[in-house]
Amino acid sequence: MSARPVKHSLTLRGHRTSVSLEPEFWAAFRAIAGSTGTPINALAAQIDAERGTDLGLASAIRLHVLRHYRAAAEKGAR
């Protein structure tokens, strides 16, 4: 596992921004976007719109990835 996050550029509602994510989280985020057929910028914009003001975008993406895979694991355990 990589110890250092890497900056990635995104466009949210026409505005450029960047998030720093560990390579494993970025790969998982891209995999989720691909599996749902959602462009990565659209998924990031959706997460951004749903997060509270107390949570940064990178943290919100990490939590989205975690929740996605937890839900998949729970579904598979049934």
N, CA, C and O atoms as CSV, one atom per row, in Angstrom:
chain,resi,resn,atom,element,x,y,z
A,1,MET,N,N,0.843,-1.184,0.000
A,1,MET,CA,C,0.000,0.000,0.000
A,1,MET,C,C,0.883,1.240,0.000
A,1,MET,O,O,1.872,1.316,0.729
A,2,SER,N,N,0.516,2.192,-0.814
A,2,SER,CA,C,1.275,3.426,-0.911
A,2,SER,C,C,0.972,4.329,0.277
A,2,SER,O,O,-0.175,4.436,0.712
A,3,ALA,N,N,1.996,4.969,0.791
A,3,ALA,CA,C,1.811,5.835,1.953
A,3,ALA,C,C,1.412,7.250,1.579
A,3,ALA,O,O,0.836,7.966,2.399
A,4,ARG,N,N,1.708,7.668,0.349
A,4,ARG,CA,C,1.477,9.065,-0.021
A,4,ARG,C,C,0.334,9.232,-1.013
A,4,ARG,O,O,0.268,8.530,-2.022
A,5,PRO,N,N,-0.553,10.155,-0.720
A,5,PRO,CA,C,-1.608,10.468,-1.693
A,5,PRO,C,C,-1.019,11.151,-2.925
A,5,PRO,O,O,0.038,11.779,-2.862
A,6,VAL,N,N,-1.716,11.018,-4.028
A,6,VAL,CA,C,-1.322,11.631,-5.294
A,6,VAL,C,C,-2.445,12.572,-5.717
A,6,VAL,O,O,-3.622,12.239,-5.578
A,7,LYS,N,N,-2.084,13.754,-6.235
A,7,LYS,CA,C,-3.097,14.722,-6.686
A,7,LYS,C,C,-3.692,14.285,-8.012
A,7,LYS,O,O,-2.984,13.855,-8.922
A,8,HIS,N,N,-5.023,14.406,-8.101
A,8,HIS,CA,C,-5.759,14.093,-9.322
A,8,HIS,C,C,-6.680,15.274,-9.622
A,8,HIS,O,O,-7.326,15.816,-8.724
A,9,SER,N,N,-6.731,15.658,-10.879
A,9,SER,CA,C,-7.578,16.781,-11.293
A,9,SER,C,C,-8.970,16.279,-11.650
A,9,SER,O,O,-9.132,15.220,-12.257
A,10,LEU,N,N,-9.958,17.052,-11.264
A,10,LEU,CA,C,-11.365,16.778,-11.561
A,10,LEU,C,C,-12.029,18.074,-12.008
A,10,LEU,O,O,-11.553,19.169,-11.709
A,11,THR,N,N,-13.127,17.930,-12.721
A,11,THR,CA,C,-13.949,19.079,-13.078
A,11,THR,C,C,-15.327,18.867,-12.468
A,11,THR,O,O,-16.027,17.910,-12.799
A,12,LEU,N,N,-15.703,19.771,-11.578
A,12,LEU,CA,C,-17.002,19.693,-10.903
A,12,LEU,C,C,-17.853,20.875,-11.337
A,12,LEU,O,O,-17.543,22.027,-11.032
A,13,ARG,N,N,-18.923,20.577,-12.047
A,13,ARG,CA,C,-19.834,21.606,-12.525
A,13,ARG,C,C,-19.098,22.754,-13.215
A,13,ARG,O,O,-19.378,23.928,-12.972
A,14,GLY,N,N,-18.148,22.386,-14.083
A,14,GLY,CA,C,-17.429,23.366,-14.874
A,14,GLY,C,C,-16.218,23.993,-14.204
A,14,GLY,O,O,-15.543,24.820,-14.816
A,15,HIS,N,N,-15.927,23.623,-12.967
A,15,HIS,CA,C,-14.788,24.189,-12.242
A,15,HIS,C,C,-13.745,23.121,-11.986
A,15,HIS,O,O,-14.068,22.026,-11.525
A,16,ARG,N,N,-12.490,23.440,-12.286
A,16,ARG,CA,C,-11.390,22.510,-12.045
A,16,ARG,C,C,-11.034,22.502,-10.565
A,16,ARG,O,O,-11.009,23.544,-9.910
A,17,THR,N,N,-10.761,21.323,-10.058
A,17,THR,CA,C,-10.308,21.163,-8.685
A,17,THR,C,C,-9.405,19.947,-8.649
A,17,THR,O,O,-9.291,19.223,-9.639
A,18,SER,N,N,-8.777,19.725,-7.538
A,18,SER,CA,C,-7.959,18.531,-7.405
A,18,SER,C,C,-8.206,17.892,-6.052
A,18,SER,O,O,-8.573,18.559,-5.085
A,19,VAL,N,N,-7.997,16.587,-6.007
A,19,VAL,CA,C,-8.095,15.835,-4.760
A,19,VAL,C,C,-6.830,15.006,-4.633
A,19,VAL,O,O,-6.277,14.541,-5.630
A,20,SER,N,N,-6.385,14.827,-3.421
A,20,SER,CA,C,-5.229,13.986,-3.151
A,20,SER,C,C,-5.726,12.681,-2.556
A,20,SER,O,O,-6.279,12.647,-1.457
A,21,LEU,N,N,-5.517,11.613,-3.303
A,21,LEU,CA,C,-5.957,10.289,-2.866
A,21,LEU,C,C,-4.823,9.289,-3.034
A,21,LEU,O,O,-4.007,9.406,-3.948
A,22,GLU,N,N,-4.782,8.318,-2.155
A,22,GLU,CA,C,-3.843,7.223,-2.298
A,22,GLU,C,C,-4.182,6.469,-3.583
A,22,GLU,O,O,-5.351,6.402,-3.963
A,23,PRO,N,N,-3.185,5.903,-4.256
A,23,PRO,CA,C,-3.443,5.202,-5.521
A,23,PRO,C,C,-4.522,4.122,-5.409
A,23,PRO,O,O,-5.291,3.925,-6.350
A,24,GLU,N,N,-4.587,3.433,-4.291
A,24,GLU,CA,C,-5.594,2.383,-4.129
A,24,GLU,C,C,-7.005,2.959,-4.084
A,24,GLU,O,O,-7.928,2.378,-4.655
A,25,PHE,N,N,-7.181,4.093,-3.414
A,25,PHE,CA,C,-8.497,4.725,-3.371
A,25,PHE,C,C,-8.867,5.288,-4.745
A,25,PHE,O,O,-10.023,5.199,-5.160
A,26,TRP,N,N,-7.894,5.863,-5.450
A,26,TRP,CA,C,-8.172,6.394,-6.784
A,26,TRP,C,C,-8.590,5.264,-7.729
A,26,TRP,O,O,-9.542,5.407,-8.496
A,27,ALA,N,N,-7.872,4.146,-7.666
A,27,ALA,CA,C,-8.208,3.002,-8.527
A,27,ALA,C,C,-9.601,2.477,-8.205
A,27,ALA,O,O,-10.368,2.158,-9.113
A,28,ALA,N,N,-9.931,2.385,-6.928
A,28,ALA,CA,C,-11.257,1.906,-6.527
A,28,ALA,C,C,-12.341,2.892,-6.959
A,28,ALA,O,O,-13.411,2.478,-7.406
A,29,PHE,N,N,-12.078,4.177,-6.832
A,29,PHE,CA,C,-13.019,5.216,-7.244
A,29,PHE,C,C,-13.283,5.120,-8.748
A,29,PHE,O,O,-14.431,5.200,-9.184
A,30,ARG,N,N,-12.218,4.948,-9.542
A,30,ARG,CA,C,-12.377,4.803,-10.991
A,30,ARG,C,C,-13.129,3.519,-11.335
A,30,ARG,O,O,-13.931,3.498,-12.268
A,31,ALA,N,N,-12.871,2.454,-10.583
A,31,ALA,CA,C,-13.564,1.185,-10.827
A,31,ALA,C,C,-15.057,1.317,-10.549
A,31,ALA,O,O,-15.876,0.788,-11.300
A,32,ILE,N,N,-15.412,2.013,-9.484
A,32,ILE,CA,C,-16.827,2.223,-9.154
A,32,ILE,C,C,-17.492,3.036,-10.265
A,32,ILE,O,O,-18.585,2.696,-10.719
A,33,ALA,N,N,-16.835,4.102,-10.697
A,33,ALA,CA,C,-17.393,4.922,-11.779
A,33,ALA,C,C,-17.589,4.073,-13.029
A,33,ALA,O,O,-18.631,4.155,-13.678
A,34,GLY,N,N,-16.607,3.269,-13.364
A,34,GLY,CA,C,-16.702,2.428,-14.549
A,34,GLY,C,C,-17.786,1.380,-14.449
A,34,GLY,O,O,-18.499,1.125,-15.420
A,35,SER,N,N,-17.918,0.772,-13.285
A,35,SER,CA,C,-18.911,-0.292,-13.115
A,35,SER,C,C,-20.341,0.226,-13.147
A,35,SER,O,O,-21.271,-0.517,-13.462
A,36,THR,N,N,-20.514,1.504,-12.822
A,36,THR,CA,C,-21.853,2.091,-12.849
A,36,THR,C,C,-22.104,2.871,-14.134
A,36,THR,O,O,-23.205,3.376,-14.354
A,37,GLY,N,N,-21.082,2.970,-14.983
A,37,GLY,CA,C,-21.224,3.726,-16.228
A,37,GLY,C,C,-21.310,5.226,-16.010
A,37,GLY,O,O,-21.843,5.955,-16.847
A,38,THR,N,N,-20.784,5.682,-14.888
A,38,THR,CA,C,-20.828,7.100,-14.542
A,38,THR,C,C,-19.460,7.721,-14.807
A,38,THR,O,O,-18.455,7.215,-14.307
A,39,PRO,N,N,-19.397,8.799,-15.576
A,39,PRO,CA,C,-18.099,9.462,-15.754
A,39,PRO,C,C,-17.523,9.872,-14.398
A,39,PRO,O,O,-18.263,10.265,-13.496
A,40,ILE,N,N,-16.221,9.781,-14.262
A,40,ILE,CA,C,-15.580,10.051,-12.971
A,40,ILE,C,C,-15.889,11.454,-12.458
A,40,ILE,O,O,-16.085,11.643,-11.257
A,41,ASN,N,N,-15.935,12.445,-13.359
A,41,ASN,CA,C,-16.260,13.801,-12.917
A,41,ASN,C,C,-17.703,13.902,-12.426
A,41,ASN,O,O,-17.986,14.643,-11.484
A,42,ALA,N,N,-18.611,13.165,-13.054
A,42,ALA,CA,C,-20.016,13.176,-12.622
A,42,ALA,C,C,-20.154,12.517,-11.253
A,42,ALA,O,O,-20.900,12.999,-10.400
A,43,LEU,N,N,-19.433,11.410,-11.042
A,43,LEU,CA,C,-19.498,10.748,-9.738
A,43,LEU,C,C,-18.907,11.653,-8.657
A,43,LEU,O,O,-19.455,11.747,-7.559
A,44,ALA,N,N,-17.800,12.312,-8.962
A,44,ALA,CA,C,-17.197,13.238,-8.006
A,44,ALA,C,C,-18.154,14.392,-7.697
A,44,ALA,O,O,-18.256,14.817,-6.546
A,45,ALA,N,N,-18.854,14.900,-8.712
A,45,ALA,CA,C,-19.808,15.992,-8.499
A,45,ALA,C,C,-20.976,15.534,-7.628
A,45,ALA,O,O,-21.460,16.286,-6.783
A,46,GLN,N,N,-21.423,14.299,-7.840
A,46,GLN,CA,C,-22.502,13.748,-7.017
A,46,GLN,C,C,-22.062,13.634,-5.562
A,46,GLN,O,O,-22.799,14.021,-4.655
A,47,ILE,N,N,-20.875,13.108,-5.341
A,47,ILE,CA,C,-20.338,12.982,-3.977
A,47,ILE,C,C,-20.169,14.366,-3.363
A,47,ILE,O,O,-20.495,14.574,-2.194
A,48,ASP,N,N,-19.662,15.307,-4.144
A,48,ASP,CA,C,-19.462,16.666,-3.663
A,48,ASP,C,C,-20.780,17.299,-3.227
A,48,ASP,O,O,-20.839,17.971,-2.197
A,49,ALA,N,N,-21.828,17.084,-4.006
A,49,ALA,CA,C,-23.135,17.667,-3.690
A,49,ALA,C,C,-23.748,17.053,-2.428
A,49,ALA,O,O,-24.516,17.710,-1.725
A,50,GLU,N,N,-23.410,15.804,-2.148
A,50,GLU,CA,C,-24.001,15.096,-1.009
A,50,GLU,C,C,-23.216,15.261,0.287
A,50,GLU,O,O,-23.729,14.969,1.368
A,51,ARG,N,N,-21.972,15.729,0.180
A,51,ARG,CA,C,-21.150,15.832,1.401
A,51,ARG,C,C,-21.528,17.075,2.183
A,51,ARG,O,O,-22.056,18.040,1.631
A,52,GLY,N,N,-21.258,17.034,3.438
A,52,GLY,CA,C,-21.499,18.203,4.268
A,52,GLY,C,C,-20.340,19.175,4.174
A,52,GLY,O,O,-19.313,18.871,3.568
A,53,THR,N,N,-20.502,20.327,4.767
A,53,THR,CA,C,-19.448,21.332,4.727
A,53,THR,C,C,-18.287,20.984,5.656
A,53,THR,O,O,-17.215,21.581,5.555
A,54,ASP,N,N,-18.489,20.032,6.551
A,54,ASP,CA,C,-17.438,19.642,7.492
A,54,ASP,C,C,-16.491,18.597,6.928
A,54,ASP,O,O,-15.527,18.215,7.592
A,55,LEU,N,N,-16.747,18.133,5.724
A,55,LEU,CA,C,-15.988,17.030,5.152
A,55,LEU,C,C,-15.368,17.454,3.827
A,55,LEU,O,O,-16.062,17.977,2.955
A,56,GLY,N,N,-14.075,17.231,3.674
A,56,GLY,CA,C,-13.400,17.551,2.426
A,56,GLY,C,C,-13.778,16.561,1.337
A,56,GLY,O,O,-14.261,15.464,1.618
A,57,LEU,N,N,-13.554,16.959,0.094
A,57,LEU,CA,C,-13.931,16.113,-1.034
A,57,LEU,C,C,-13.150,14.805,-1.043
A,57,LEU,O,O,-13.733,13.750,-1.290
A,58,ALA,N,N,-11.856,14.846,-0.783
A,58,ALA,CA,C,-11.060,13.615,-0.777
A,58,ALA,C,C,-11.579,12.640,0.278
A,58,ALA,O,O,-11.691,11.443,0.012
A,59,SER,N,N,-11.892,13.133,1.451
A,59,SER,CA,C,-12.440,12.274,2.508
A,59,SER,C,C,-13.803,11.724,2.103
A,59,SER,O,O,-14.108,10.559,2.362
A,60,ALA,N,N,-14.618,12.554,1.471
A,60,ALA,CA,C,-15.934,12.103,1.024
A,60,ALA,C,C,-15.797,10.995,-0.024
A,60,ALA,O,O,-16.581,10.046,-0.025
A,61,ILE,N,N,-14.816,11.107,-0.907
A,61,ILE,CA,C,-14.586,10.064,-1.905
A,61,ILE,C,C,-14.125,8.777,-1.228
A,61,ILE,O,O,-14.594,7.693,-1.575
A,62,ARG,N,N,-13.216,8.886,-0.268
A,62,ARG,CA,C,-12.764,7.690,0.465
A,62,ARG,C,C,-13.940,6.997,1.147
A,62,ARG,O,O,-14.056,5.773,1.095
A,63,LEU,N,N,-14.803,7.770,1.780
A,63,LEU,CA,C,-15.968,7.187,2.449
A,63,LEU,C,C,-16.921,6.554,1.443
A,63,LEU,O,O,-17.508,5.509,1.726
A,64,HIS,N,N,-17.083,7.161,0.286
A,64,HIS,CA,C,-17.934,6.594,-0.761
A,64,HIS,C,C,-17.391,5.236,-1.192
A,64,HIS,O,O,-18.145,4.272,-1.327
A,65,VAL,N,N,-16.080,5.167,-1.405
A,65,VAL,CA,C,-15.443,3.904,-1.792
A,65,VAL,C,C,-15.661,2.861,-0.702
A,65,VAL,O,O,-16.051,1.732,-0.996
A,66,LEU,N,N,-15.417,3.224,0.538
A,66,LEU,CA,C,-15.594,2.300,1.657
A,66,LEU,C,C,-17.029,1.786,1.739
A,66,LEU,O,O,-17.257,0.585,1.883
A,67,ARG,N,N,-17.987,2.693,1.648
A,67,ARG,CA,C,-19.404,2.297,1.723
A,67,ARG,C,C,-19.797,1.410,0.553
A,67,ARG,O,O,-20.562,0.461,0.721
A,68,HIS,N,N,-19.280,1.713,-0.629
A,68,HIS,CA,C,-19.586,0.899,-1.812
A,68,HIS,C,C,-19.143,-0.539,-1.596
A,68,HIS,O,O,-19.917,-1.472,-1.810
A,69,TYR,N,N,-17.899,-0.718,-1.172
A,69,TYR,CA,C,-17.382,-2.074,-1.003
A,69,TYR,C,C,-17.957,-2.769,0.232
A,69,TYR,O,O,-18.084,-3.994,0.232
A,70,ARG,N,N,-18.301,-2.037,1.263
A,70,ARG,CA,C,-18.986,-2.649,2.417
A,70,ARG,C,C,-20.363,-3.169,1.993
A,70,ARG,O,O,-20.756,-4.276,2.361
A,71,ALA,N,N,-21.086,-2.364,1.219
A,71,ALA,CA,C,-22.416,-2.783,0.754
A,71,ALA,C,C,-22.290,-4.009,-0.128
A,71,ALA,O,O,-23.110,-4.922,-0.033
A,72,ALA,N,N,-21.286,-4.050,-0.980
A,72,ALA,CA,C,-21.076,-5.222,-1.844
A,72,ALA,C,C,-20.749,-6.452,-1.017
A,72,ALA,O,O,-21.223,-7.545,-1.324
A,73,ALA,N,N,-19.948,-6.293,0.024
A,73,ALA,CA,C,-19.574,-7.407,0.886
A,73,ALA,C,C,-20.794,-7.921,1.650
A,73,ALA,O,O,-20.983,-9.129,1.787
A,74,GLU,N,N,-21.612,-7.008,2.141
A,74,GLU,CA,C,-22.824,-7.413,2.866
A,74,GLU,C,C,-23.793,-8.138,1.941
A,74,GLU,O,O,-24.422,-9.121,2.331
A,75,LYS,N,N,-23.904,-7.647,0.724
A,75,LYS,CA,C,-24.784,-8.283,-0.259
A,75,LYS,C,C,-24.290,-9.679,-0.594
A,75,LYS,O,O,-25.087,-10.604,-0.751
A,76,GLY,N,N,-22.977,-9.832,-0.703
A,76,GLY,CA,C,-22.395,-11.147,-1.014
A,76,GLY,C,C,-22.489,-12.118,0.143
A,76,GLY,O,O,-22.477,-13.331,-0.067
A,77,ALA,N,N,-22.584,-11.605,1.371
A,77,ALA,CA,C,-22.671,-12.466,2.541
A,77,ALA,C,C,-24.063,-13.018,2.750
A,77,ALA,O,O,-24.256,-13.940,3.542
A,78,ARG,N,N,-25.025,-12.469,2.053
A,78,ARG,CA,C,-26.414,-12.922,2.230
A,78,ARG,C,C,-26.702,-14.173,1.456
A,78,ARG,O,O,-27.823,-14.681,1.499
